[in-house]
Amino acid sequence: MKHKDLKQGDIVIFKLYDNEDKEESFKDGSVISVYSERKEVSISYLDGYKSRSDDVAFDKVIAKFDTNGEHMVFGNLSGTSILLI
């Protein structure tokens, strides 16, 4: 599946730099919108007890949750997903 085919409300796995851990970590969140021309996905996600939203580059958005996908593990997250290309 391609990034541009994502739709509002899709659950995705993405990598984001964590200032507290000083490294990139896997997060899950909901797609708000896709900006094909900028190659970014706007994602809403939980960060601790707060809700945040960020525009994340296509190359940092790894997979989309899909019950028909293969079981995959991303750090401490796992589930059936489809890799994005």
DSSP file (Angstrom, degrees, kcal/mol; ACC not computed):
  #  RESIDUE AA STRUCTURE BP1 BP2  ACC     N-H-->O    O-->H-N    N-H-->O    O-->H-N    TCO  KAPPA ALPHA  PHI   PSI    X-CA   Y-CA   Z-CA
    1    1 A M              0   0    0      0, 0.0    84,-2.6     0, 0.0     2,-0.3   0.000 360.0 360.0 360.0 144.6    0.0    0.0    0.0
    2    2 A K    >   -     0   0    0     82,-0.2     3,-1.6    83,-0.2     4,-0.2  -0.682 360.0-121.7 -98.0 151.9    1.2    3.5   -0.8
    3    3 A H  G >  S+     0   0    0     -2,-0.3     3,-1.9     1,-0.3    -1,-0.1   0.863 111.0  61.2 -57.1 -38.9    1.2    6.4    1.7
    4    4 A K  G 3  S+     0   0    0      1,-0.3    -1,-0.3    32,-0.1    32,-0.1   0.680  96.3  62.5 -65.9 -15.7   -1.0    8.5   -0.6
    5    5 A D  G <  S+     0   0    0     -3,-1.6    -1,-0.3     2,-0.1    -2,-0.2   0.471  76.9 114.6 -88.8  -2.6   -3.7    5.8   -0.3
    6    6 A L    <   -     0   0    0     -3,-1.9     2,-0.3    -4,-0.2    28,-0.1  -0.354  53.5-152.9 -64.6 149.2   -4.1    6.4    3.4
    7    7 A K    >   -     0   0    0     26,-0.1     3,-2.2     1,-0.0    24,-0.3  -0.859  29.2 -79.9-124.1 159.0   -7.5    7.8    4.5
    8    8 A Q  T 3  S+     0   0    0     -2,-0.3    24,-0.2     1,-0.3     3,-0.1  -0.324 117.6  25.0 -55.1 132.1   -8.7    9.9    7.5
    9    9 A G  T 3  S+     0   0    0     22,-2.8    -1,-0.3     1,-0.3    23,-0.1   0.208  84.3 138.3  95.1 -14.8   -9.1    7.6   10.5
   10   10 A D    <   -     0   0    0     -3,-2.2    21,-2.6    21,-0.1     2,-0.5  -0.372  53.8-127.4 -61.1 142.0   -6.6    4.9    9.4
   11   11 A I  E     -A   30   0A   0     54,-0.3    54,-2.9    19,-0.2     2,-0.3  -0.827  35.6-178.2 -92.5 128.2   -4.5    3.7   12.3
   12   12 A V  E     -AB  29  64A   0     17,-2.7    17,-1.9    -2,-0.5     2,-0.5  -0.878  27.5-134.2-127.9 158.1   -0.8    3.8   11.5
   13   13 A I  E     +AB  28  63A   0     50,-2.7    49,-2.0    -2,-0.3    50,-1.4  -0.941  36.5 166.3-107.2 131.5    2.6    3.0   13.0
   14   14 A F  E     -AB  27  61A   0     13,-2.5    13,-2.8    -2,-0.5     2,-0.4  -0.944  34.4-115.7-143.4 163.3    5.3    5.7   12.7
   15   15 A K  E     +A   26   0A   0     45,-2.5     2,-0.4    -2,-0.3    11,-0.2  -0.853  32.5 175.3-103.5 137.2    8.7    6.6   14.1
   16   16 A L  E     -A   25   0A   0      9,-2.2     9,-2.4    -2,-0.4     2,-0.3  -0.999  34.9-111.0-142.3 138.4    9.1    9.8   16.0
   17   17 A Y  E     -A   24   0A   0     -2,-0.4     2,-0.6     7,-0.3     7,-0.3  -0.527  29.7-150.4 -69.9 130.0   12.1   11.2   17.9
   18   18 A D  E  >> -A   23   0A   0      5,-2.8     4,-1.8    -2,-0.3     5,-1.1  -0.909   7.7-161.3-106.8 113.2   11.5   11.2   21.6
   19   19 A N  T  45S+     0   0    0     -2,-0.6    -1,-0.1     1,-0.2     5,-0.0   0.830  91.4  54.0 -62.0 -32.8   13.4   14.0   23.5
   20   20 A E  T  45S+     0   0    0      1,-0.2    -1,-0.2     3,-0.1    -2,-0.0   0.925 119.1  31.5 -69.0 -44.6   13.0   12.1   26.8
   21   21 A D  T  45S-     0   0    0      2,-0.2    -2,-0.2    -3,-0.0    -1,-0.2   0.578 100.5-133.6 -89.0 -10.8   14.6    8.9   25.5
   22   22 A K  T  <5S+     0   0    0     -4,-1.8     2,-0.3     1,-0.2    -3,-0.2   0.843  74.4  79.6  59.5  36.8   16.9   10.7   23.0
   23   23 A E  E   <S-A   18   0A   0     -5,-1.1    -5,-2.8    -7,-0.1     2,-0.3  -0.977  88.2 -86.8-158.8 166.8   16.1    8.3   20.2
   24   24 A E  E     -A   17   0A   0     -2,-0.3     2,-0.3    -7,-0.3    -7,-0.3  -0.609  46.2-176.5 -78.5 140.0   13.4    7.4   17.7
   25   25 A S  E     -A   16   0A   0     -9,-2.4    -9,-2.2    -2,-0.3     2,-0.3  -0.945  29.1-102.2-134.8 159.0   10.6    5.2   18.9
   26   26 A F  E     +A   15   0A   0     -2,-0.3     2,-0.3   -11,-0.2   -11,-0.2  -0.610  40.8 176.9 -81.1 138.1    7.5    3.6   17.4
   27   27 A K  E     -A   14   0A   0    -13,-2.8   -13,-2.5    -2,-0.3     2,-0.4  -0.906  19.5-140.2-132.2 160.6    4.2    5.3   18.0
   28   28 A D  E     +A   13   0A   0     -2,-0.3    18,-0.5   -15,-0.2     2,-0.3  -0.950  32.5 146.0-121.8 149.1    0.6    4.5   16.8
   29   29 A G  E     -A   12   0A   0    -17,-1.9   -17,-2.7    -2,-0.4     2,-0.4  -0.966  43.7 -88.4-165.7 177.3   -1.9    7.1   15.8
   30   30 A S  E     -AC  11  44A   0     14,-2.7    14,-2.8    -2,-0.3     2,-0.3  -0.827  39.3-116.1-104.2 138.0   -4.8    8.1   13.6
   31   31 A V  E     + C   0  43A   0    -21,-2.6   -22,-2.8    -2,-0.4    12,-0.2  -0.544  28.4 178.4 -71.3 129.0   -4.5    9.8   10.2
   32   32 A I  E     -     0   0A   0     10,-3.5     2,-0.3     1,-0.4    -1,-0.2   0.833  67.6 -27.4 -93.0 -48.8   -6.0   13.2   10.1
   33   33 A S  E     - C   0  42A   0      9,-1.1     9,-2.8   -26,-0.1     2,-0.4  -0.981  54.4-125.0-162.0 163.8   -5.0   14.0    6.5
   34   34 A V  E     - C   0  41A   0     -2,-0.3     2,-0.7     7,-0.2     7,-0.2  -0.962  10.8-162.3-118.8 131.0   -2.4   13.1    3.8
   35   35 A Y  E >>> + C   0  40A   0      5,-3.1     5,-1.8    -2,-0.4     4,-1.2  -0.808  11.7 176.6-113.6  87.4   -0.4   15.7    2.0
   36   36 A S  T 345S+     0   0    0     -2,-0.7     3,-0.2     1,-0.2    -1,-0.2   0.866  78.8  55.3 -60.1 -39.4    1.0   14.0   -1.1
   37   37 A E  T 345S+     0   0    0      1,-0.2    -1,-0.2     2,-0.1    -2,-0.0   0.829 117.9  34.9 -66.7 -30.8    2.6   17.1   -2.5
   38   38 A R  T <45S-     0   0    0     -3,-0.5    -1,-0.2     2,-0.2    -2,-0.2   0.507 106.2-128.1 -96.0  -7.7    4.6   17.6    0.7
   39   39 A K  T  <5 +     0   0    0     -4,-1.2    19,-2.3     1,-0.2     2,-0.3   0.937  66.5 124.6  55.4  51.6    5.0   13.8    1.3
   40   40 A E  E   < -CD  35  57A   0     -5,-1.8    -5,-3.1    17,-0.3     2,-0.4  -0.964  51.2-148.4-137.2 153.7    3.7   14.1    4.8
   41   41 A V  E     -CD  34  56A   0     15,-2.9    15,-3.2    -2,-0.3     2,-0.6  -0.992  16.8-137.4-121.9 128.6    0.9   12.5    6.9
   42   42 A S  E     -CD  33  55A   0     -9,-2.8   -10,-3.5    -2,-0.4    -9,-1.1  -0.777  31.5-173.4 -85.8 123.0   -0.8   14.5    9.6
   43   43 A I  E     -CD  31  54A   0     11,-2.9    11,-2.0    -2,-0.6     2,-0.4  -0.959  21.5-151.6-127.8 135.8   -1.3   12.1   12.6
   44   44 A S  E     +CD  30  53A   0    -14,-2.8   -14,-2.7    -2,-0.4     2,-0.3  -0.900  33.3 155.1-101.5 132.0   -3.1   12.4   15.9
   45   45 A Y  E     - D   0  52A   0      7,-2.7     7,-3.4    -2,-0.4     2,-0.4  -0.965  43.4-101.2-152.3 164.4   -1.6   10.3   18.8
   46   46 A L  E     - D   0  51A   0    -18,-0.5     2,-0.5    -2,-0.3     5,-0.2  -0.774  25.4-172.9 -92.1 135.2   -1.2   10.0   22.5
   47   47 A D  E >   - D   0  50A   0      3,-3.4     3,-1.6    -2,-0.4     2,-0.5  -0.882  69.0 -51.6-127.3  97.0    2.1   11.2   24.1
   48   48 A G  T 3  S-     0   0    0     -2,-0.5    -2,-0.0     1,-0.2     0, 0.0  -0.649 122.1 -23.1  70.1-120.6    1.9   10.2   27.8
   49   49 A Y  T 3  S+     0   0    0     -2,-0.5     2,-0.3    -3,-0.1    -1,-0.2   0.352 124.2  86.6-102.5   4.1   -1.4   11.6   29.0
   50   50 A K  E <  S-D   47   0A   0     -3,-1.6    -3,-3.4     0, 0.0     2,-0.5  -0.798  71.7-131.0-108.6 148.2   -1.7   14.3   26.3
   51   51 A S  E     +D   46   0A   0     -2,-0.3     2,-0.3    -5,-0.2    -5,-0.2  -0.813  34.0 176.6 -91.7 133.1   -3.1   14.1   22.8
   52   52 A R  E     -D   45   0A   0     -7,-3.4    -7,-2.7    -2,-0.5     2,-0.3  -0.860  18.8-155.7-130.0 165.1   -0.8   15.5   20.1
   53   53 A S  E     +D   44   0A   0     -2,-0.3     2,-0.3    -9,-0.2    -9,-0.2  -0.989  17.0 169.6-142.4 140.7   -0.7   15.9   16.3
   54   54 A D  E     -D   43   0A   0    -11,-2.0   -11,-2.9    -2,-0.3     2,-0.6  -0.970  37.9-115.0-143.3 155.2    2.2   16.2   14.0
   55   55 A D  E     -D   42   0A   0     -2,-0.3     2,-0.4   -13,-0.2   -13,-0.3  -0.872  38.9-164.1 -90.7 121.9    3.0   16.1   10.3
   56   56 A V  E     -D   41   0A   0    -15,-3.2   -15,-2.9    -2,-0.6     5,-0.1  -0.910  20.2-113.1-115.0 133.2    5.2   13.1    9.8
   57   57 A A  E >>  -D   40   0A   0     -2,-0.4     3,-2.0   -17,-0.2     4,-0.7  -0.278  27.9-115.4 -62.2 147.0    7.3   12.5    6.6
   58   58 A F  G >4 S+     0   0    0    -19,-2.3     3,-1.3     1,-0.3    -1,-0.1   0.872 114.8  59.1 -50.0 -42.7    6.2    9.5    4.5
   59   59 A D  G 34 S+     0   0    0    -20,-0.3    -1,-0.3     1,-0.3    -2,-0.1   0.623 104.2  51.3 -69.9 -10.1    9.5    7.7    5.2
   60   60 A K  G <4 S+     0   0    0     -3,-2.0   -45,-2.5   -46,-0.1     2,-0.8   0.549  89.4  86.0 -98.5 -11.3    8.7    7.7    8.9
   61   61 A V  E <<  +B   14   0A   0     -3,-1.3   -47,-0.3    -4,-0.7    23,-0.1  -0.833  57.4 174.4 -92.3 111.7    5.2    6.2    8.5
   62   62 A I  E     -     0   0A   0    -49,-2.0    22,-2.7    -2,-0.8     2,-0.3   0.897  47.5  -3.3 -92.2 -46.1    5.9    2.5    8.5
   63   63 A A  E     -BE  13  83A   0    -50,-1.4   -50,-2.7    20,-0.3     2,-0.4  -0.957  51.4-129.9-151.1 161.8    2.7    0.5    8.4
   64   64 A K  E     -BE  12  82A   0     18,-2.5    18,-2.5    -2,-0.3   -52,-0.2  -0.963  34.2-113.7-116.5 133.7   -1.1    0.7    8.5
   65   65 A F  E     + E   0  81A   0    -54,-2.9     2,-0.3    -2,-0.4   -54,-0.3  -0.467  45.3 165.2 -63.9 132.7   -3.2   -1.5   10.9
   66   66 A D  E >   -     0   0A   0     14,-2.2     3,-1.9    -2,-0.2    -2,-0.0  -0.916  38.8-145.4-154.0 123.6   -5.3   -4.0    8.9
   67   67 A T  E 3  S+     0   0A   0     -2,-0.3    14,-0.1     1,-0.3    -1,-0.1   0.727 105.0  52.6 -63.0 -20.7   -7.0   -7.1   10.3
   68   68 A N  E 3  S+     0   0A   0     12,-0.1    -1,-0.3     2,-0.0    13,-0.1   0.422  95.8  93.9 -93.0   0.4   -6.2   -8.9    7.0
   69   69 A G  E <  S-     0   0A   0     -3,-1.9     2,-0.2     1,-0.1    13,-0.2  -0.083  84.9 -83.7 -82.2-175.2   -2.5   -8.1    7.2
   70   70 A E  E     - E   0  81A   0     11,-1.4    11,-2.7    10,-0.1     2,-0.4  -0.595  47.3 -99.6 -88.0 151.9    0.4  -10.1    8.6
   71   71 A H  E     + E   0  80A   0      9,-0.3     2,-0.3    -2,-0.2     9,-0.3  -0.591  52.4 176.8 -71.6 127.6    1.2  -10.0   12.3
   72   72 A M  E     - E   0  79A   0      7,-2.7     7,-2.1    -2,-0.4     2,-0.4  -0.926  24.4-142.6-133.8 156.1    4.2   -7.6   12.9
   73   73 A V  E     + E   0  78A   0     -2,-0.3     2,-0.4     5,-0.2     5,-0.2  -0.985  14.1 179.5-123.0 128.5    6.1   -6.3   15.8
   74   74 A F  E >   - E   0  77A   0      3,-3.6     3,-2.6    -2,-0.4     2,-0.3  -0.888  65.2 -64.6-127.1  97.2    7.4   -2.7   16.0
   75   75 A G  T 3  S-     0   0    0     -2,-0.4   -50,-0.0     1,-0.3    -1,-0.0  -0.450 120.7 -13.6  60.1-120.2    9.3   -2.1   19.3
   76   76 A N  T 3  S+     0   0    0     -2,-0.3     2,-0.4   -50,-0.2    -1,-0.3   0.333 124.8  87.5 -94.6   7.2    6.6   -2.6   22.0
   77   77 A L  E <   +E   74   0A   0     -3,-2.6    -3,-3.6   -50,-0.0     2,-0.3  -0.852  52.0 167.2-105.0 141.3    3.7   -2.4   19.5
   78   78 A S  E     +E   73   0A   0     -2,-0.4     2,-0.3    -5,-0.2    -5,-0.2  -0.989  13.1 107.6-148.9 157.5    2.4   -5.5   17.6
   79   79 A G  E     -E   72   0A   0     -7,-2.1    -7,-2.7    -2,-0.3     2,-0.5  -0.920  69.1 -47.7 159.2 179.8   -0.6   -6.4   15.6
   80   80 A T  E     +E   71   0A   0     -2,-0.3   -14,-2.2    -9,-0.3     2,-0.3  -0.667  69.3 156.4 -81.4 126.4   -1.8   -7.2   12.1
   81   81 A S  E     -E   70   0A   0    -11,-2.7   -11,-1.4    -2,-0.5     2,-0.4  -0.915  41.5-129.6-146.3 166.3   -0.5   -4.6    9.6
   82   82 A I  E     -E   64   0A   0    -18,-2.5   -18,-2.5    -2,-0.3     2,-0.1  -0.994  32.5-123.5-120.6 127.3    0.3   -3.8    6.0
   83   83 A L  E     -E   63   0A   0     -2,-0.4     2,-0.4   -20,-0.2   -20,-0.3  -0.425  22.9-133.0 -68.3 144.1    3.7   -2.2    5.3
   84   84 A L              0   0    0    -22,-2.7   -82,-0.2     1,-0.1    -1,-0.1  -0.802 360.0 360.0 -98.8 140.3    3.6    1.1    3.5
   85   85 A I              0   0    0    -84,-2.6   -83,-0.2    -2,-0.4    -1,-0.1   0.368 360.0 360.0-119.8 360.0    5.9    1.7    0.5
